[in-house]
Amino acid sequence: MPQIQQPSNQIKLTNVAIVRLKKGGKRFEIACYKNKVQEWRTGVETNLDDVLQINNVFVNVSKGEVAKSGDLQKAFGKMDVSNIVKEILKKGEVQVGEKERDHDLTSLRKEIATLVAEKCVEPATQRPYPVGMIEKAMTEAGYSVKQNKNAKSQVSECIKILQSDSTLPIQRARMRIKVSLPVADAPKLREKVLAGAETVERDETGETEWGVTMLIDPSQFRVINDLLQRECNGRGRLETLTFTATSTAGTS
């Protein structure tokens, strides 16, 4: 039985991301591995061979139409193919299908909601919210995910929008810290240190050292650290006991 041959100019690629750049009135494309484009742009990946599926420049990747050398020269000058590819990688637009874009946005939205849930609590109970409740609040607030940014970089903005535009009571989980100072420094610094506290859990003065354990808004950490650096000349200590202090009380 005769075999059916695919046309030789058709390129069947899987796990492909097409990067397209319009220059000199022409469209140029390169075929890359998914996820590798962003890694190249952020400097995580530096080996071009690990980014490209095919080391060539096309006018249409899916049809296998390779760009003519004359068109490349008109658009890019006397650059070699490797440098042309790098320019397309740097300046080009990643082509993403609608279904894939929706899937990526859903995954990114879930990741942002998970990070928000890890960093925030319900103010009255100091207990974290389920991720699903955070997602509902994001929808209520009209929060729009930015596909060109990673989840971590969008968390702070998301929390602010939830606080201002949703009905969900939410605040950043407090940090639990311990500050230790020589007794001699305590009189002049005690009130300044305690000014950054939301809740003082332990305040003790020993023979040689004053120590306080307290809950603070994360924004106060740098303020207190700068105070100790400026006033104590290395004699004070600031320890983080818990990055996100939440209530451990059981549900009723």
DRENTI-828609 format. One record per residue: residue number from 1; x, y, z of N, C-alpha, C, CB in turn. Coordinates in pm, whole numbers, plus 50000, padded with zeros to 5 digits. Glycine has a CB too. Example, Ala and Ser with C-alpha at 12.3 -4.5 7.8 and 13.67 -1.06 7.14 Angstrom:
// DRENTI-828609
[node 1, [51319, 49431, 50780], [51230, 49550, 50780], [51320, 49670, 50780], [51131, 49553, 50905]]
[node 2, [51285, 49775, 50708], [51367, 49894, 50714], [51290, 50003, 50787], [51408, 49940, 50572]]
END
This chain:
// DRENTI-828609
[node 1, [50085, 49880, 50000], [50000, 50000, 50000], [50088, 50125, 50000], [49904, 50001, 50123]]
[node 2, [50070, 50213, 49903], [50159, 50331, 49894], [50139, 50424, 50011], [50134, 50407, 49763]]
[node 3, [50250, 50483, 50059], [50243, 50578, 50168], [50214, 50718, 50115], [50374, 50577, 50248]]
[node 4, [50137, 50791, 50192], [50105, 50928, 50155], [50211, 51019, 50214], [49962, 50969, 50203]]
[node 5, [50280, 51091, 50130], [50387, 51179, 50175], [50332, 51319, 50201], [50501, 51183, 50070]]
[node 6, [50374, 51379, 50314], [50340, 51518, 50341], [50420, 51607, 50246], [50368, 51556, 50491]]
[node 7, [50361, 51717, 50201], [50439, 51810, 50119], [50566, 51852, 50192], [50355, 51934, 50082]]
[node 8, [50675, 51860, 50119], [50804, 51884, 50182], [50814, 52023, 50244], [50915, 51865, 50082]]
[node 9, [50729, 52115, 50198], [50741, 52250, 50252], [50649, 52272, 50372], [50708, 52352, 50145]]
[node 10, [50576, 52169, 50415], [50493, 52182, 50534], [50574, 52145, 50657], [50367, 52092, 50522]]
[node 11, [50570, 52229, 50759], [50644, 52202, 50881], [50547, 52168, 50992], [50732, 52324, 50920]]
[node 12, [50555, 52046, 51043], [50470, 52003, 51152], [50549, 52014, 51283], [50418, 51858, 51129]]
[node 13, [50518, 52111, 51362], [50591, 52133, 51486], [50496, 52122, 51605], [50662, 52270, 51484]]
[node 14, [50547, 52067, 51713], [50470, 52064, 51837], [50542, 52150, 51941], [50452, 51917, 51888]]
[node 15, [50468, 52192, 52043], [50525, 52276, 52148], [50592, 52400, 52090], [50625, 52196, 52232]]
[node 16, [50527, 52461, 51990], [50590, 52571, 51918], [50532, 52705, 51958], [50575, 52551, 51768]]
[node 17, [50618, 52803, 51964], [50576, 52942, 51980], [50636, 53018, 51863], [50622, 53003, 52119]]
[node 18, [50552, 53084, 51786], [50598, 53162, 51671], [50617, 53307, 51714], [50498, 53151, 51552]]
[node 19, [50736, 53361, 51686], [50764, 53502, 51716], [50769, 53577, 51584], [50898, 53518, 51798]]
[node 20, [50690, 53682, 51572], [50675, 53753, 51445], [50721, 53898, 51460], [50528, 53748, 51396]]
[node 21, [50794, 53945, 51358], [50838, 54083, 51354], [50814, 54139, 51214], [50989, 54096, 51394]]
[node 22, [50749, 54254, 51207], [50730, 54322, 51079], [50836, 54430, 51065], [50587, 54383, 51068]]
[node 23, [50909, 54422, 50954], [51018, 54519, 50932], [51041, 54535, 50783], [51148, 54474, 51003]]
[node 24, [51061, 54658, 50739], [51085, 54683, 50598], [50969, 54642, 50509], [51208, 54613, 50554]]
[node 25, [50848, 54649, 50565], [50731, 54611, 50488], [50709, 54463, 50474], [50739, 54671, 50354]]
[node 26, [50790, 54382, 50540], [50779, 54236, 50532], [50754, 54178, 50671], [50907, 54175, 50469]]
[node 27, [50699, 54057, 50670], [50675, 53984, 50794], [50778, 53872, 50806], [50531, 53927, 50800]]
[node 28, [50843, 53866, 50920], [50943, 53761, 50944], [50905, 53684, 51070], [51086, 53822, 50958]]
[node 29, [50925, 53551, 51067], [50886, 53466, 51179], [50999, 53368, 51212], [50757, 53390, 51146]]
[node 30, [51005, 53331, 51339], [51094, 53224, 51383], [51014, 53127, 51468], [51217, 53280, 51462]]
[node 31, [51056, 53000, 51468], [50987, 52896, 51544], [51066, 52865, 51670], [50969, 52767, 51459]]
[node 32, [51005, 52889, 51786], [51073, 52869, 51914], [50997, 52768, 51999], [51085, 53003, 51989]]
[node 33, [51063, 52721, 52104], [50997, 52636, 52202], [50917, 52725, 52297], [51100, 52549, 52280]]
[node 34, [50800, 52676, 52335], [50717, 52750, 52430], [50795, 52770, 52560], [50583, 52676, 52457]]
[node 35, [50770, 52881, 52624], [50833, 52920, 52752], [50977, 52967, 52736], [50829, 52803, 52848]]
[node 36, [51042, 52927, 52628], [51183, 52965, 52612], [51199, 53110, 52568], [51250, 52874, 52512]]
[node 37, [51097, 53166, 52499], [51107, 53304, 52454], [51121, 53398, 52573], [50984, 53342, 52369]]
[node 38, [51033, 53381, 52672], [51038, 53467, 52789], [51167, 53445, 52868], [50917, 53441, 52878]]
[node 39, [51211, 53319, 52874], [51337, 53291, 52945], [51455, 53359, 52876], [51361, 53140, 52953]]
[node 40, [51454, 53363, 52743], [51559, 53432, 52668], [51554, 53582, 52697], [51545, 53405, 52515]]
[node 41, [51435, 53638, 52697], [51419, 53782, 52716], [51458, 53827, 52857], [51277, 53823, 52687]]
[node 42, [51443, 53739, 52954], [51478, 53774, 53092], [51621, 53733, 53128], [51381, 53710, 53189]]
[node 43, [51690, 53666, 53034], [51828, 53627, 53059], [51845, 53493, 53127], [51892, 53731, 53140]]
[node 44, [51734, 53423, 53154], [51743, 53291, 53216], [51804, 53191, 53120], [51604, 53243, 53262]]
[node 45, [51763, 53199, 52993], [51818, 53112, 52889], [51910, 53193, 52799], [51703, 53046, 52806]]
[node 46, [52030, 53142, 52775], [52127, 53215, 52692], [52171, 53136, 52570], [52247, 53251, 52775]]
[node 47, [52134, 53008, 52564], [52173, 52924, 52450], [52064, 52930, 52343], [52197, 52777, 52496]]
[node 48, [52096, 52992, 52230], [51999, 53011, 52123], [51946, 52877, 52070], [52061, 53091, 52009]]
[node 49, [52030, 52775, 52069], [51989, 52644, 52018], [51878, 52582, 52104], [52109, 52549, 52013]]
[node 50, [51873, 52620, 52231], [51768, 52568, 52319], [51639, 52646, 52308], [51816, 52568, 52463]]
[node 51, [51645, 52760, 52239], [51526, 52844, 52221], [51457, 52814, 52088], [51564, 52994, 52228]]
[node 52, [51538, 52795, 51983], [51485, 52777, 51847], [51453, 52631, 51816], [51584, 52830, 51744]]
[node 53, [51339, 52609, 51752], [51310, 52475, 51700], [51384, 52455, 51567], [51157, 52455, 51682]]
[node 54, [51389, 52561, 51486], [51461, 52559, 51359], [51541, 52687, 51348], [51363, 52543, 51237]]
[node 55, [51669, 52674, 51321], [51756, 52791, 51315], [51748, 52854, 51176], [51902, 52752, 51349]]
[node 56, [51634, 52920, 51152], [51613, 52986, 51024], [51506, 53092, 51041], [51574, 52884, 50914]]
[node 57, [51496, 53180, 50942], [51395, 53285, 50944], [51294, 53258, 50834], [51460, 53426, 50927]]
[node 58, [51166, 53270, 50868], [51058, 53239, 50775], [50970, 53361, 50753], [50974, 53121, 50828]]
[node 59, [50894, 53357, 50644], [50785, 53452, 50629], [50656, 53389, 50678], [50772, 53498, 50481]]
[node 60, [50654, 53256, 50681], [50539, 53183, 50736], [50589, 53049, 50788], [50426, 53164, 50629]]
[node 61, [50599, 53037, 50919], [50652, 52915, 50979], [50566, 52794, 50947], [50664, 52931, 51129]]
[node 62, [50434, 52808, 50965], [50345, 52692, 50950], [50344, 52638, 50807], [50205, 52729, 50991]]
[node 63, [50368, 52724, 50708], [50373, 52679, 50569], [50515, 52644, 50524], [50316, 52787, 50478]]
[node 64, [50611, 52668, 50611], [50748, 52636, 50577], [50811, 52730, 50477], [50755, 52499, 50525]]
[node 65, [50758, 52853, 50464], [50810, 52948, 50367], [50927, 53026, 50426], [50699, 53046, 50321]]
[node 66, [51046, 52993, 50380], [51168, 53056, 50430], [51184, 53195, 50371], [51291, 52969, 50397]]
[node 67, [51229, 53289, 50451], [51249, 53426, 50404], [51363, 53430, 50303], [51279, 53520, 50523]]
[node 68, [51346, 53510, 50198], [51449, 53525, 50096], [51563, 53610, 50150], [51389, 53588, 49966]]
[node 69, [51682, 53574, 50110], [51800, 53647, 50159], [51796, 53794, 50121], [51928, 53583, 50106]]
[node 70, [51738, 53824, 50002], [51728, 53964, 49959], [51636, 54044, 50050], [51677, 53971, 49815]]
[node 71, [51525, 53982, 50091], [51432, 54050, 50181], [51496, 54072, 50319], [51301, 53969, 50195]]
[node 72, [51572, 53973, 50364], [51639, 53986, 50493], [51742, 54099, 50490], [51707, 53855, 50532]]
[node 73, [51814, 54108, 50378], [51917, 54211, 50367], [51855, 54350, 50361], [52004, 54185, 50243]]
[node 74, [51742, 54362, 50289], [51675, 54493, 50281], [51624, 54537, 50418], [51559, 54487, 50181]]
[node 75, [51572, 54442, 50494], [51512, 54475, 50624], [51615, 54491, 50734], [51412, 54369, 50663]]
[node 76, [51717, 54404, 50734], [51810, 54400, 50847], [51953, 54443, 50812], [51814, 54261, 50903]]
[node 77, [51978, 54474, 50686], [52114, 54510, 50648], [52202, 54386, 50636], [52174, 54607, 50748]]
[node 78, [52330, 54401, 50667], [52426, 54292, 50649], [52441, 54205, 50774], [52562, 54349, 50611]]
[node 79, [52335, 54192, 50850], [52338, 54107, 50969], [52334, 53961, 50927], [52221, 54140, 51064]]
[node 80, [52405, 53875, 51003], [52393, 53732, 50976], [52263, 53679, 51037], [52516, 53655, 51031]]
[node 81, [52228, 53556, 50998], [52100, 53499, 51040], [52088, 53493, 51192], [52082, 53359, 50981]]
[node 82, [52198, 53460, 51259], [52195, 53448, 51404], [52155, 53579, 51471], [52332, 53403, 51456]]
[node 83, [52211, 53690, 51423], [52178, 53820, 51481], [52037, 53866, 51442], [52280, 53924, 51436]]
[node 84, [51993, 53828, 51323], [51856, 53858, 51281], [51758, 53786, 51372], [51833, 53817, 51132]]
[node 85, [51787, 53659, 51399], [51702, 53580, 51489], [51696, 53647, 51627], [51755, 53435, 51501]]
[node 86, [51810, 53693, 51676], [51814, 53757, 51807], [51729, 53885, 51810], [51958, 53790, 51846]]
[node 87, [51732, 53960, 51700], [51651, 54082, 51695], [51502, 54048, 51693], [51687, 54166, 51570]]
[node 88, [51466, 53945, 51618], [51326, 53903, 51615], [51283, 53854, 51753], [51304, 53792, 51509]]
[node 89, [51372, 53780, 51820], [51344, 53732, 51955], [51323, 53848, 52052], [51457, 53642, 52005]]
[node 90, [51404, 53951, 52037], [51400, 54064, 52129], [51279, 54154, 52105], [51527, 54146, 52118]]
[node 91, [51249, 54182, 51977], [51148, 54283, 51944], [51017, 54225, 51891], [51203, 54376, 51843]]
[node 92, [51018, 54097, 51855], [50900, 54039, 51791], [50785, 54013, 51887], [50938, 53911, 51725]]
[node 93, [50671, 53984, 51830], [50549, 53956, 51907], [50521, 53806, 51904], [50427, 54036, 51850]]
[node 94, [50502, 53748, 52021], [50474, 53605, 52030], [50330, 53581, 51987], [50498, 53551, 52175]]
[node 95, [50313, 53490, 51891], [50180, 53457, 51840], [50120, 53344, 51923], [50187, 53418, 51689]]
[node 96, [50006, 53372, 51983], [49941, 53274, 52069], [49798, 53255, 52022], [49945, 53317, 52219]]
[node 97, [49756, 53129, 52008], [49619, 53099, 51969], [49521, 53139, 52078], [49604, 52951, 51937]]
[node 98, [49395, 53159, 52039], [49294, 53206, 52134], [49275, 53108, 52250], [49162, 53229, 52064]]
[node 99, [49267, 52978, 52219], [49247, 52878, 52324], [49367, 52874, 52418], [49222, 52739, 52264]]
[node 100, [49485, 52881, 52360], [49607, 52878, 52440], [49619, 53003, 52526], [49731, 52863, 52351]]
[node 101, [49582, 53119, 52468], [49586, 53244, 52544], [49491, 53237, 52662], [49551, 53363, 52454]]
[node 102, [49371, 53187, 52639], [49274, 53174, 52748], [49325, 53080, 52857], [49139, 53123, 52694]]
[node 103, [49388, 52970, 52815], [49443, 52874, 52912], [49554, 52938, 52994], [49494, 52749, 52840]]
[node 104, [49643, 53011, 52925], [49755, 53076, 52994], [49706, 53181, 53093], [49850, 53139, 52893]]
[node 105, [49604, 53259, 53052], [49550, 53362, 53140], [49482, 53301, 53263], [49450, 53449, 53064]]
[node 106, [49411, 53189, 53240], [49346, 53121, 53352], [49448, 53070, 53452], [49259, 53005, 53300]]
[node 107, [49556, 53011, 53399], [49662, 52958, 53485], [49732, 53071, 53562], [49765, 52879, 53402]]
[node 108, [49758, 53182, 53492], [49824, 53296, 53555], [49734, 53357, 53662], [49861, 53403, 53450]]
[node 109, [49606, 53366, 53633], [49510, 53422, 53729], [49506, 53335, 53855], [49370, 53432, 53666]]
[node 110, [49506, 53204, 53836], [49505, 53111, 53949], [49632, 53126, 54032], [49491, 52966, 53899]]
[node 111, [49745, 53143, 53966], [49872, 53158, 54037], [49874, 53287, 54119], [49990, 53158, 53937]]
[node 112, [49822, 53396, 54062], [49815, 53523, 54135], [49724, 53507, 54258], [49763, 53636, 54044]]
[node 113, [49608, 53444, 54238], [49514, 53424, 54349], [49577, 53340, 54460], [49384, 53356, 54299]]
[node 114, [49655, 53239, 54422], [49721, 53154, 54521], [49822, 53233, 54603], [49791, 53036, 54451]]
[node 115, [49899, 53320, 54536], [49998, 53402, 54606], [49931, 53503, 54698], [50089, 53474, 54505]]
[node 116, [49820, 53561, 54651], [49745, 53656, 54736], [49692, 53585, 54860], [49627, 53720, 54656]]
[node 117, [49639, 53463, 54841], [49586, 53387, 54954], [49695, 53354, 55055], [49521, 53257, 54904]]
[node 118, [49818, 53333, 55008], [49929, 53303, 55098], [49973, 53425, 55178], [50046, 53248, 55018]]
[node 119, [49953, 53544, 55121], [50006, 53665, 55183], [49901, 53744, 55262], [50064, 53754, 55078]]
[node 120, [49772, 53708, 55249], [49667, 53790, 55307], [49577, 53711, 55402], [49583, 53852, 55197]]
[node 121, [49502, 53787, 55483], [49410, 53726, 55580], [49283, 53809, 55588], [49477, 53715, 55719]]
[node 122, [49182, 53751, 55652], [49060, 53824, 55687], [49092, 53905, 55813], [48938, 53725, 55710]]
[node 123, [49075, 54037, 55813], [49123, 54121, 55923], [49069, 54082, 56060], [49087, 54262, 55896]]
[node 124, [48942, 54045, 56070], [48882, 54019, 56201], [48934, 53890, 56264], [48732, 54012, 56188]]
[node 125, [48952, 53787, 56182], [48993, 53656, 56236], [49141, 53628, 56218], [48913, 53546, 56170]]
[node 126, [49208, 53705, 56129], [49349, 53683, 56096], [49370, 53543, 56037], [49436, 53701, 56221]]
[node 127, [49269, 53492, 55971], [49282, 53362, 55905], [49284, 53379, 55754], [49168, 53268, 55947]]
[node 128, [49357, 53293, 55683], [49365, 53306, 55537], [49236, 53267, 55468], [49479, 53221, 55483]]
[node 129, [49217, 53321, 55349], [49102, 53287, 55265], [49136, 53170, 55173], [49057, 53409, 55183]]
[node 130, [49036, 53089, 55136], [49059, 52990, 55030], [49088, 53060, 54897], [48935, 52896, 55016]]
[node 131, [49165, 52994, 54812], [49203, 53053, 54683], [49078, 53086, 54601], [49295, 52957, 54604]]
[node 132, [48977, 52998, 54605], [48855, 53021, 54528], [48785, 53150, 54566], [48761, 52906, 54547]]
[node 133, [48788, 53186, 54693], [48725, 53311, 54739], [48803, 53432, 54689], [48716, 53314, 54893]]
[node 134, [48935, 53420, 54684], [49018, 53527, 54629], [48987, 53547, 54480], [49169, 53496, 54649]]
[node 135, [48972, 53437, 54408], [48940, 53445, 54265], [48806, 53515, 54242], [48937, 53305, 54202]]
[node 136, [48707, 53484, 54324], [48576, 53549, 54311], [48588, 53698, 54337], [48473, 53487, 54408]]
[node 137, [48668, 53735, 54436], [48687, 53877, 54467], [48760, 53948, 54353], [48766, 53893, 54599]]
[node 138, [48854, 53880, 54289], [48925, 53938, 54174], [48827, 53968, 54062], [49036, 53843, 54125]]
[node 139, [48733, 53876, 54039], [48630, 53896, 53936], [48540, 54013, 53973], [48547, 53768, 53916]]
[node 140, [48498, 54018, 54100], [48411, 54125, 54148], [48478, 54261, 54132], [48373, 54102, 54294]]
[node 141, [48607, 54266, 54160], [48680, 54393, 54153], [48718, 54431, 54010], [48805, 54385, 54238]]
[node 142, [48696, 54341, 53915], [48732, 54368, 53776], [48881, 54366, 53752], [48678, 54501, 53735]]
[node 143, [48952, 54283, 53829], [49098, 54279, 53815], [49137, 54212, 53683], [49162, 54202, 53933]]
[node 144, [49223, 54277, 53607], [49269, 54226, 53478], [49412, 54176, 53490], [49259, 54335, 53369]]
[node 145, [49432, 54050, 53455], [49565, 53991, 53458], [49648, 54044, 53341], [49557, 53836, 53452]]
[node 146, [49774, 54074, 53367], [49865, 54120, 53262], [49948, 54001, 53215], [49958, 54237, 53314]]
[node 147, [49923, 53959, 53092], [49984, 53837, 53042], [50135, 53850, 53024], [49922, 53799, 52911]]
[node 148, [50183, 53973, 53006], [50327, 53992, 52982], [50408, 54005, 53110], [50348, 54115, 52895]]
[node 149, [50343, 53989, 53228], [50413, 53995, 53356], [50390, 53866, 53433], [50365, 54117, 53439]]
[node 150, [50488, 53827, 53514], [50471, 53704, 53592], [50379, 53729, 53711], [50606, 53651, 53639]]
[node 151, [50334, 53621, 53773], [50235, 53630, 53880], [50288, 53710, 53999], [50194, 53491, 53927]]
[node 152, [50412, 53685, 54038], [50468, 53749, 54158], [50467, 53900, 54148], [50609, 53700, 54181]]
[node 153, [50495, 53952, 54029], [50503, 54097, 54011], [50366, 54164, 54011], [50575, 54130, 53881]]
[node 154, [50258, 54085, 54005], [50123, 54141, 53999], [50049, 54132, 54133], [50043, 54069, 53893]]
[node 155, [50110, 54069, 54231], [50041, 54044, 54358], [50007, 54174, 54432], [50126, 53955, 54447]]
[node 156, [50103, 54264, 54446], [50080, 54387, 54523], [49966, 54468, 54463], [50208, 54472, 54527]]
[node 157, [49965, 54484, 54331], [49859, 54559, 54265], [49724, 54491, 54286], [49888, 54575, 54115]]
[node 158, [49723, 54358, 54277], [49600, 54282, 54295], [49542, 54305, 54435], [49625, 54132, 54271]]
[node 159, [49628, 54300, 54536], [49582, 54320, 54675], [49521, 54459, 54690], [49699, 54301, 54775]]
[node 160, [49585, 54561, 54634], [49534, 54698, 54644], [49396, 54710, 54579], [49631, 54797, 54579]]
[node 161, [49379, 54645, 54463], [49251, 54652, 54392], [49143, 54577, 54469], [49265, 54595, 54251]]
[node 162, [49179, 54464, 54529], [49082, 54391, 54611], [49038, 54475, 54731], [49143, 54257, 54660]]
[node 163, [49132, 54548, 54790], [49100, 54631, 54906], [49010, 54749, 54870], [49227, 54682, 54970]]
[node 164, [49027, 54801, 54748], [48952, 54922, 54710], [48824, 54892, 54632], [49040, 55013, 54627]]
[node 165, [48823, 54782, 54555], [48711, 54761, 54461], [48630, 54635, 54484], [48764, 54759, 54323]]
[node 166, [48663, 54555, 54586], [48582, 54437, 54615], [48519, 54451, 54753], [48668, 54307, 54607]]
[node 167, [48420, 54367, 54782], [48354, 54370, 54913], [48422, 54276, 55011], [48205, 54335, 54900]]
[node 168, [48530, 54209, 54969], [48600, 54114, 55055], [48692, 54188, 55152], [48682, 54014, 54970]]
[node 169, [48669, 54176, 55284], [48762, 54237, 55379], [48896, 54163, 55372], [48704, 54235, 55525]]
[node 170, [49002, 54234, 55343], [49131, 54166, 55324], [49245, 54259, 55362], [49147, 54119, 55176]]
[node 171, [49348, 54202, 55422], [49470, 54278, 55452], [49589, 54184, 55441], [49462, 54344, 55594]]
[node 172, [49703, 54242, 55426], [49825, 54161, 55425], [49844, 54095, 55562], [49950, 54248, 55388]]
[node 173, [49884, 53970, 55560], [49915, 53901, 55685], [50032, 53972, 55753], [49948, 53751, 55660]]
[node 174, [50024, 53985, 55884], [50129, 54052, 55958], [50252, 53963, 55974], [50078, 54096, 56094]]
[node 175, [50368, 54027, 55978], [50492, 53956, 56006], [50512, 53950, 56157], [50613, 54025, 55937]]
[node 176, [50562, 53840, 56207], [50599, 53830, 56349], [50750, 53847, 56358], [50553, 53692, 56412]]
[node 177, [50794, 53948, 56430], [50937, 53976, 56441], [50978, 53985, 56588], [50973, 54107, 56367]]
[node 178, [51108, 53973, 56610], [51163, 53993, 56743], [51276, 54095, 56733], [51213, 53859, 56804]]
[node 179, [51269, 54197, 56816], [51372, 54299, 56822], [51444, 54287, 56956], [51312, 54443, 56803]]
[node 180, [51577, 54284, 56952], [51658, 54276, 57075], [51758, 54390, 57078], [51732, 54138, 57084]]
[node 181, [51764, 54457, 57193], [51855, 54571, 57210], [51927, 54560, 57344], [51779, 54705, 57199]]
[node 182, [52049, 54613, 57353], [52112, 54626, 57484], [52026, 54715, 57574], [52255, 54683, 57472]]
[node 183, [52021, 54683, 57701], [51940, 54760, 57795], [51973, 54909, 57788], [51960, 54708, 57938]]
[node 184, [52099, 54941, 57764], [52142, 55081, 57760], [52077, 55158, 57647], [52293, 55090, 57747]]
[node 185, [52042, 55088, 57537], [51982, 55156, 57422], [51829, 55159, 57429], [52024, 55087, 57293]]
[node 186, [51771, 55078, 57517], [51626, 55064, 57522], [51551, 55194, 57552], [51589, 54962, 57626]]
[node 187, [51594, 55275, 57649], [51517, 55396, 57681], [51494, 55489, 57561], [51587, 55472, 57789]]
[node 188, [51596, 55506, 57478], [51580, 55602, 57368], [51513, 55541, 57244], [51715, 55657, 57329]]
[node 189, [51512, 55406, 57234], [51460, 55344, 57112], [51330, 55265, 57132], [51563, 55253, 57055]]
[node 190, [51295, 55236, 57257], [51180, 55150, 57282], [51052, 55202, 57217], [51159, 55135, 57431]]
[node 191, [51022, 55329, 57239], [50897, 55385, 57185], [50899, 55389, 57032], [50875, 55526, 57240]]
[node 192, [51016, 55416, 56974], [51027, 55419, 56827], [51004, 55280, 56768], [51164, 55473, 56784]]
[node 193, [51058, 55178, 56834], [51039, 55040, 56787], [50892, 55000, 56798], [51127, 54942, 56866]]
[node 194, [50832, 55028, 56914], [50693, 54989, 56939], [50595, 55066, 56851], [50659, 55010, 57086]]
[node 195, [50637, 55180, 56798], [50550, 55258, 56711], [50516, 55182, 56583], [50615, 55392, 56676]]
[node 196, [50604, 55089, 56545], [50579, 55011, 56423], [50497, 54886, 56448], [50709, 54972, 56361]]
[node 197, [50459, 54861, 56573], [50389, 54737, 56607], [50238, 54752, 56590], [50421, 54695, 56750]]
[node 198, [50176, 54647, 56541], [50030, 54642, 56542], [49982, 54569, 56668], [49977, 54571, 56414]]
[node 199, [50057, 54464, 56706], [50028, 54391, 56829], [50160, 54355, 56896], [49943, 54263, 56800]]
[node 200, [50175, 54385, 57024], [50293, 54346, 57100], [50259, 54215, 57172], [50336, 54459, 57202]]
[node 201, [50332, 54110, 57140], [50304, 53979, 57200], [50389, 53953, 57324], [50327, 53870, 57097]]
[node 202, [50509, 54009, 57327], [50597, 53989, 57444], [50691, 54107, 57455], [50677, 53855, 57432]]
[node 203, [50702, 54161, 57576], [50788, 54276, 57601], [50864, 54247, 57730], [50706, 54412, 57611]]
[node 204, [50995, 54217, 57719], [51072, 54172, 57835], [51203, 54248, 57847], [51099, 54022, 57826]]
[node 205, [51237, 54281, 57968], [51366, 54345, 57995], [51447, 54254, 58086], [51348, 54486, 58059]]
[node 206, [51562, 54210, 58038], [51651, 54126, 58117], [51763, 54208, 58178], [51708, 54014, 58031]]
[node 207, [51864, 54140, 58229], [51975, 54211, 58292], [52056, 54292, 58191], [52066, 54112, 58363]]
[node 208, [52072, 54235, 58072], [52157, 54302, 57973], [52084, 54338, 57844], [52275, 54215, 57941]]
[node 209, [51963, 54285, 57826], [51898, 54299, 57696], [51747, 54323, 57711], [51923, 54176, 57610]]
[node 210, [51695, 54412, 57625], [51551, 54430, 57613], [51506, 54363, 57484], [51512, 54583, 57615]]
[node 211, [51397, 54286, 57492], [51347, 54218, 57374], [51197, 54232, 57362], [51385, 54072, 57378]]
[node 212, [51150, 54243, 57239], [51007, 54252, 57213], [50972, 54166, 57092], [50963, 54400, 57190]]
[node 213, [50866, 54088, 57107], [50811, 54011, 56996], [50679, 54075, 56958], [50793, 53859, 57033]]
[node 214, [50661, 54105, 56829], [50542, 54178, 56789], [50502, 54148, 56645], [50563, 54327, 56805]]
[node 215, [50377, 54181, 56614], [50324, 54167, 56479], [50329, 54304, 56412], [50179, 54110, 56480]]
[node 216, [50377, 54306, 56290], [50387, 54433, 56217], [50332, 54417, 56076], [50533, 54482, 56213]]
[node 217, [50289, 54528, 56018], [50262, 54530, 55875], [50396, 54512, 55803], [50189, 54665, 55830]]
[node 218, [50402, 54431, 55696], [50530, 54407, 55628], [50604, 54535, 55588], [50508, 54324, 55506]]
[node 219, [50529, 54643, 55564], [50594, 54768, 55523], [50679, 54829, 55635], [50488, 54869, 55478]]
[node 220, [50653, 54787, 55761], [50727, 54842, 55874], [50863, 54774, 55896], [50644, 54830, 56000]]
[node 221, [50883, 54663, 55830], [51007, 54587, 55853], [51130, 54673, 55819], [51008, 54457, 55770]]
[node 222, [51126, 54735, 55703], [51241, 54816, 55661], [51258, 54938, 55751], [51225, 54861, 55516]]
[node 223, [51147, 54996, 55796], [51154, 55113, 55885], [51226, 55078, 56014], [51011, 55166, 55916]]
[node 224, [51188, 54964, 56073], [51251, 54922, 56199], [51396, 54882, 56175], [51174, 54804, 56262]]
[node 225, [51423, 54813, 56067], [51560, 54773, 56036], [51650, 54895, 56017], [51562, 54685, 55909]]
[node 226, [51600, 54997, 55944], [51678, 55119, 55923], [51704, 55191, 56055], [51605, 55214, 55826]]
[node 227, [51604, 55188, 56144], [51619, 55250, 56276], [51733, 55185, 56355], [51488, 55241, 56354]]
[node 228, [51736, 55053, 56356], [51840, 54981, 56430], [51977, 55005, 56368], [51810, 54831, 56433]]
[node 229, [51982, 55003, 56236], [52110, 55026, 56167], [52164, 55166, 56199], [52093, 55008, 56015]]
[node 230, [52074, 55262, 56205], [52114, 55402, 56224], [52151, 55432, 56369], [52002, 55495, 56179]]
[node 231, [52077, 55373, 56464], [52091, 55413, 56604], [52175, 55319, 56690], [51956, 55426, 56665]]
[node 232, [52189, 55193, 56645], [52252, 55093, 56734], [52393, 55053, 56696], [52168, 54970, 56737]]
[node 233, [52437, 55094, 56578], [52574, 55061, 56536], [52603, 54910, 56547], [52675, 55139, 56620]]
[node 234, [52505, 54830, 56506], [52526, 54685, 56505], [52495, 54615, 56636], [52666, 54657, 56469]]
[node 235, [52453, 54689, 56738], [52425, 54626, 56867], [52285, 54566, 56876], [52443, 54727, 56978]]
[node 236, [52194, 54612, 56788], [52058, 54560, 56791], [52040, 54443, 56694], [51959, 54671, 56758]]
[node 237, [51939, 54359, 56719], [51908, 54245, 56632], [51761, 54250, 56592], [51941, 54110, 56702]]
[node 238, [51736, 54219, 56465], [51600, 54210, 56415], [51583, 54073, 56351], [51568, 54325, 56312]]
[node 239, [51493, 53992, 56406], [51471, 53856, 56356], [51328, 53842, 56304], [51498, 53751, 56468]]
[node 240, [51313, 53774, 56191], [51180, 53742, 56139], [51143, 53604, 56190], [51176, 53748, 55982]]
[node 241, [51038, 53596, 56270], [50993, 53469, 56325], [50891, 53402, 56232], [50932, 53489, 56465]]
[node 242, [50803, 53482, 56174], [50702, 53431, 56081], [50676, 53538, 55975], [50570, 53393, 56156]]
[node 243, [50689, 53499, 55849], [50664, 53595, 55741], [50517, 53630, 55727], [50716, 53540, 55609]]
[node 244, [50429, 53530, 55746], [50285, 53554, 55740], [50221, 53492, 55863], [50222, 53496, 55611]]
[node 245, [50197, 53576, 55963], [50138, 53530, 56088], [49987, 53522, 56074], [50177, 53623, 56205]]
[node 246, [49931, 53401, 56083], [49787, 53382, 56072], [49734, 53311, 56194], [49752, 53304, 55945]]
[node 247, [49604, 53324, 56216], [49540, 53259, 56331], [49536, 53108, 56308], [49397, 53315, 56354]]
[node 248, [49561, 53034, 56412], [49554, 52886, 56404], [49428, 52833, 56468], [49676, 52822, 56471]]
[node 249, [49336, 52923, 56501], [49210, 52878, 56565], [49132, 52795, 56469], [49125, 52998, 56614]]
[node 250, [49069, 52692, 56519], [48991, 52602, 56433], [48859, 52665, 56395], [48968, 52469, 56503]]
[node 251, [48798, 52613, 56291], [48670, 52664, 56248], [48562, 52603, 56332], [48646, 52635, 56100]]
[node 252, [48453, 52676, 56347], [48343, 52628, 56431], [48252, 52536, 56352], [48264, 52746, 56488]]
END
